Every structure is written in structure tokens, then in C-alpha cells.
């Protein structure tokens, strides 16, 4: 209980510190919403000053932060400068599609990396290992935006197998057909996310497995005739759990931040595109809302990873 309490206090203190640094860094950047937004060029200085008062931009920065922090404590991210809508509602309207994309791609990526990494390690130096390493290197060096454009060109424009972008077809669908239609539109961005991510994870799993295979308990297990699936199930996978749990925890912030470029390219109305549009418009409440959620996911991922590792080995944290 004390361990959980200390971790919870650490999470809250770090979240406050991140909010403090992020708020002042964003507001100290050149220009503001009133200068970056597409306002009427004929607007008068008096009208601009009135807008500053409405948005609270005329107040001292520390006062703006305290007001924003008080609203955040009540789970209120404020009102979007650009749309006039609640930031919470803006995020809730878009977070579902971003979570769907990233959770699907993350699940497939880790499963693929786990299989290929272990397979390559068990056949180190053989042709399977060489192919896996070549694919991993190709994946690691491939920019996501470039691969996205290539897939759009060949699979969408030339072969017409997938839609170029968006979330829905021109003809509205209902029920299961609507869900299938959304997944069809998400196929290319998910494919890109899987391909550019699995290489680094595969190499990580491969290197960990090679080290495990050099251990004494693996030597004695093989001396007893344990090979194949039994060796993987009872000796390799249990020893891969701690580092993989840590990596999974660190991957949580990528659920939101990792899709900014792809959502822009494929015109997917998700959190990544929302953050990109808010950054261009200097829409401070939206930017801060997304940054706080991303920071919370990062800290929550670390907390969950620590709790799982503590569960696996309670004496390691003492």
C-alpha cells in the first residue's frame, strides 16, 4: 500500500511539473492565437483587445496558469479558441479513432516482434535470422510519411484496393457494415504504423533472447532434452516478461502522439490531426489538453509497468 501511495504521489507531482513547464513554454512561443489564427484582416485594434480580454490573454501569465490549473483540477480543459467548443468534448470526439488505430497496430506489432525476434534468436546466423534482421533494418530506416505516400500511390491510386483517406465512404452505412467500412479506411495507416514500428521491437526481442539463450539454465534445460515450444514457453518467455513490460509501459504515450503525421496524410479526424491543427492556430487550451493527456499516459504507463514488475518480483523494489 505504501509503495502504491508513493507512486501515486510521484505521478501527481510529475504531472504538475510537466503542466507548469508546458504551459509557460507554449505561451512564451512567438505569436499567439490572435496573430496566428485566420482572423478578419479588417479587424480593429479595439476588437483585438476585446478578444484578448474574452480569452484571458490580457492577464499575467502566472494568473492564466493558476486559472487553467484550477479548471484542470475539476477536469475542465477549457474552451477551444478556434472552435469555441469544450476542449474535453473535442478530445472525446476524436480520441476513440486514435486509440483504435494505435491499439490495433501496437498489439499486432508486439505479437509480430515477439514471434520474429525469438525465431531469429533461435536460428542465430542462419537464413531466417538474416531475413529478419534485413526486414528490421528496412523497417527501422523507413520514414512513416514516405511509406504512407507510397502505399497511397500504389494501393489506392493505381490498384484502387483501399481508400485514399478519410474514415467513411461516400455512401453512408449502418451497423456492422459501418464498422467494416471504418476499418477498411484505417487499413493503410495501421499497416504503415505496424511496418515502421516492428523492426526496432524485433531487434530488441532478438537481442534479449540471444542473451537468455547464453544462460546456464538454458544449457541445463537443453541437456535435459527440452527444446522447441517447451523451451520458449517455460524458459524464454518468462525471462522476457520484465523488459517487455517496461517497453509496453513506455509505449503508451505513442497511442496519441505517434499518429500526428499519419492522421494528417490520410485526413483522419483523430487526436493527432487535432493537435497539429491546434499547434498551427496556437490554440492553447487544446494543445495543453492533449499534452496533459499524453503526459498522464506516459506516467500511467510507467506506474503500471512498475506495479507489474513489483508483482513479478516484490523483492526487487525493496
C-alpha positions in Angstrom: 0.0 0.0 0.0 2.8 2.4 0.9 4.5 1.6 -2.4 1.3 2.4 -4.4 0.8 5.6 -2.4 4.4 6.8 -3.1 4.0 6.0 -6.8 0.7 7.9 -6.9 2.2 11.0 -5.3 5.1 10.8 -7.7 2.7 10.7 -10.7 0.7 13.7 -9.5 3.9 15.8 -8.7 5.4 15.0 -12.1 2.1 15.7 -13.9 2.0 19.1 -12.2 5.6 19.9 -13.1 5.0 18.9 -16.7 1.9 21.1 -16.9 3.9 24.0 -15.4 6.8 23.7 -17.9 4.5 23.0 -20.9 2.1 25.9 -20.1 4.9 28.6 -19.9 6.9 27.2 -22.8 3.8 27.3 -25.1 2.8 30.8 -24.1 6.3 32.1 -24.4 6.5 31.0 -28.1 6.3 33.8 -30.7 2.8 34.9 -31.8 -0.5 33.9 -30.2 -3.9 32.7 -31.4 -4.9 36.2 -32.3 -1.9 36.7 -34.6 -1.7 33.1 -35.9 -5.4 32.5 -36.5 -7.1 33.4 -39.7 -8.8 36.5 -38.4 -10.5 39.2 -40.4 -7.7 41.4 -41.8 -10.0 44.4 -41.3 -10.4 43.8 -37.6 -9.8 46.9 -35.4 -7.2 47.1 -32.6 -10.2 47.6 -30.2 -11.8 44.3 -31.3 -8.5 42.5 -30.9 -8.1 43.9 -27.4 -11.7 42.8 -26.6 -10.8 39.3 -27.9 -7.8 39.2 -25.6 -10.0 40.0 -22.7 -12.5 37.3 -23.6 -9.8 34.6 -24.0 -8.0 35.9 -20.9 -4.8 36.6 -22.8 -4.5 40.1 -21.3 -3.9 38.7 -17.8 -0.4 38.0 -16.4 0.9 34.6 -17.4 1.0 33.2 -13.8 -2.6 34.2 -13.4 -3.6 32.4 -16.6 -1.8 29.3 -15.4 -3.5 29.3 -12.0 -6.9 29.7 -13.6 -6.2 26.9 -16.1 -4.8 24.7 -13.3 -7.9 25.2 -11.1 -10.1 24.3 -14.1 -7.9 21.2 -14.7 -8.4 20.0 -11.1 -12.1 20.0 -11.9 -11.4 18.0 -15.1 -12.2 21.0 -17.3 -9.7 21.7 -20.1 -11.3 25.0 -21.1 -12.8 26.2 -24.3 -11.1 26.0 -27.7 -10.1 29.3 -29.1 -10.5 28.2 -32.7 -14.0 26.5 -32.5 -15.5 27.8 -29.3 -16.3 24.2 -28.2 -15.3 22.5 -25.0 -11.8 21.0 -25.3 -12.9 18.0 -23.4 -15.6 17.4 -25.9 -13.2 18.0 -28.8 -10.9 15.4 -27.4 -13.6 12.9 -26.6 -15.0 13.2 -30.1 -11.6 12.2 -31.6 -9.8 10.1 -29.1 -11.7 6.9 -30.0 -10.4 6.6 -33.5 -6.9 7.4 -32.5 -7.0 4.8 -29.7 -8.4 2.2 -32.1 -5.7 2.8 -34.7 -2.8 2.7 -32.2 -4.1 -0.2 -30.0 -4.6 -2.4 -33.1 -1.2 -1.5 -34.5 0.5 -1.9 -31.2 -1.0 -5.3 -30.5 0.0 -6.7 -33.9 3.4 -5.1 -33.7 4.3 -6.6 -30.4 3.0 -10.0 -31.4 4.9 -9.9 -34.7 8.1 -8.7 -33.0 7.9 -11.3 -30.3 7.5 -14.1 -32.8 10.2 -12.9 -35.3 12.6 -11.9 -32.5 12.5 -15.3 -30.8 12.6 -17.1 -34.1 15.6 -15.2 -35.3 17.5 -15.7 -32.0 16.8 -19.5 -32.0 18.3 -19.6 -35.5 21.1 -17.1 -35.0 23.3 -16.8 -38.1 21.0 -18.8 -40.3 19.0 -17.6 -43.2 15.9 -16.9 -41.1 18.0 -14.7 -38.8 19.4 -12.8 -41.8 16.0 -12.2 -43.3 14.5 -10.9 -40.0 17.5 -8.6 -39.5 17.2 -7.2 -43.0 13.4 -6.6 -42.6 14.1 -5.0 -39.2 16.7 -2.7 -40.7 14.4 -1.8 -43.5 11.5 -1.1 -41.1 13.7 1.0 -38.8 15.0 3.2 -41.6 11.7 3.7 -43.4 10.0 7.1 -42.7 6.3 6.7 -42.0 5.3 9.6 -44.2 7.2 8.2 -47.2 5.8 4.7 -46.8 2.3 6.2 -46.4 2.7 8.1 -49.7 4.0 5.0 -51.5 1.1 2.9 -50.3 -1.4 5.6 -51.3 0.1 5.8 -54.8 0.2 2.0 -55.5 -2.6 0.5 -53.4 -5.1 3.4 -53.5 -4.4 5.3 -56.8 -3.1 2.6 -59.1 -4.8 -0.6 -57.8 -7.8 1.1 -56.1 -7.7 -1.5 -53.3 -8.0 1.0 -50.4 -9.4 4.5 -50.0 -7.0 7.4 -50.2 -8.1 8.9 -46.9 -10.9 9.7 -44.6 -13.0 7.5 -42.3 -16.2 6.8 -44.2 -17.3 6.1 -47.8 -19.5 8.5 -49.7 -22.4 6.1 -49.3 -23.5 6.0 -45.6 -23.5 2.6 -44.0 -25.0 1.3 -40.8 -24.3 -1.4 -38.2 -21.6 -3.9 -38.9 -21.2 -2.5 -42.4 -20.3 0.9 -41.0 -17.7 -0.7 -38.7 -16.2 -2.7 -41.6 -16.1 0.5 -43.6 -14.1 2.4 -40.9 -11.6 -0.5 -40.5 -11.2 -0.6 -44.3 -10.3 3.1 -44.3 -7.9 2.6 -41.4 -6.1 -0.4 -43.0 -3.4 1.6 -44.7 -2.4 3.9 -41.8 -2.4 0.8 -39.5 -0.2 -1.1 -41.9 2.2 1.8 -42.0 2.3 2.1 -38.2 3.0 -1.7 -37.9 5.7 -1.7 -40.5 7.7 1.3 -39.2 7.5 0.0 -35.6 8.1 -3.7 -35.7 11.7 -3.5 -36.7 13.1 -1.9 -33.5 11.0 -4.1 -31.3 12.0 -7.2 -33.2 15.7 -6.4 -32.8 15.1 -5.7 -29.1 13.4 -9.1 -28.5 16.1 -10.8 -30.6 19.0 -9.4 -28.6 17.3 -10.2 -25.3 16.6 -13.8 -26.4 20.2 -14.3 -27.5 21.3 -13.3 -24.0 18.8 -15.6 -22.4 20.0 -18.5 -24.6 23.5 -18.0 -23.3 22.4 -18.5 -19.7 23.3 -21.6 -17.6 19.6 -22.6 -17.0 19.1 -22.8 -20.8 22.2 -25.0 -21.1 20.9 -27.4 -18.4 17.4 -27.3 -19.9 18.7 -28.4 -23.3 20.8 -31.0 -21.6 17.6 -32.5 -20.3 16.2 -32.6 -23.8 13.9 -29.5 -23.6 13.7 -27.9 -27.0 11.2 -26.1 -29.3 8.0 -24.8 -27.8 8.7 -26.0 -24.3 12.0 -24.1 -24.2 10.2 -20.9 -25.4 7.2 -21.3 -23.1 8.9 -22.2 -19.9 12.3 -20.6 -20.1 12.4 -17.8 -22.7 9.1 -16.1 -22.4 9.2 -15.9 -18.5 12.5 -14.1 -18.7 11.4 -11.8 -21.5 8.4 -10.5 -19.4 10.2 -7.8 -17.3 11.9 -5.9 -20.1 8.8 -6.3 -22.4 6.6 -4.9 -19.6 8.8 -1.9 -19.4 8.7 -1.3 -23.1 4.9 -1.7 -23.2 4.7 0.9 -20.4 6.9 3.4 -22.3 4.8 2.8 -25.5 1.6 4.1 -24.0 2.2 7.8 -24.9 2.7 6.7 -28.5 -1.0 5.9 -28.6 -1.8 9.6 -29.0 1.5 11.2 -30.1 2.5 8.6 -32.7 -0.2 9.3 -35.2 0.1 13.0 -35.9 1.8 12.7 -39.3 -0.3 9.7 -40.5 -3.6 11.3 -39.5 -2.6 14.4 -41.4 -1.7 12.5 -44.5 -4.7 10.2 -44.5 -7.1 13.0 -43.4 -8.2 11.0 -40.3 -10.1 13.2 -37.9 -8.3 12.0 -34.7 -6.2 13.3 -31.9 -3.1 13.6 -34.0 -4.7 15.9 -36.5 -6.4 17.8 -33.8 -3.0 18.5 -32.1 -1.5 19.5 -35.5 -4.3 22.0 -36.2 -4.2 23.4 -32.7 -0.4 23.9 -32.9 -0.8 25.8 -36.2 -3.5 28.0 -34.7 -1.8 28.5 -31.3 -5.0 27.1 -29.7 -3.5 26.9 -26.2 -6.3 25.1 -24.4 -6.4 22.3 -27.0 -2.6 22.0 -27.0 -2.4 21.8 -23.3 -5.3 19.3 -23.1 -3.6 16.9 -25.4 -0.2 17.4 -23.8 -1.6 16.7 -20.3 -3.3 13.5 -21.6 -0.1 12.4 -23.3 1.9 13.1 -20.1 -0.7 11.3 -18.0 -0.5 8.2 -20.3 3.4 8.3 -20.1 3.3 8.4 -16.3 0.5 5.9 -16.1 2.4 3.5 -18.3 5.5 3.8 -16.1 3.3 3.2 -13.0 1.6 0.1 -14.5 5.0 -1.2 -15.6 6.4 -0.7 -12.1 3.4 -2.4 -10.5 3.6 -5.4 -12.8 7.4 -5.7 -12.2 6.7 -5.4 -8.5 4.1 -8.2 -8.8 6.6 -10.4 -10.7 9.4 -9.7 -8.2 8.4 -7.9 -5.0 11.9 -8.0 -3.5 13.5 -6.1 -6.5 11.8 -2.9 -5.4 12.8 -3.1 -1.7 
